[in-house]
Amino acid sequence: MFLQSLLGERLRRLSRRLGGSRARCAVGRSVLVIIWHLLADPEARYTDLGSVWHARKTDTDRRTRSLLNQLRALHPDSDITIAPAA
């Protein structure tokens, strides 16, 4: 049904954690929220973000930088560096 779409990827990601029926229920709710927003605003248009949206949002380099900044905020006096694994 949602093969190469944002909702399809959401279903696959949630199925791994929650199981099939709960994941389908969660994606169904997402569809209803999208429909509600489309009906509430006549100017709104649905644009599918694609199945790779989650992968772009969870970029490992971005996540590493974010976690490093959080660690530096917790320990401002220390010099924190990351070295690649050998």
Secondary structure by P-SEA (a helix, b strand, c coil): cccccaaaaaaaaaaaccccaaaaaaaaaaaaaaaaaaaacccbbbbbcccaaaaaaacaaaaaaaaaaaaaaaccccbbbbbccc
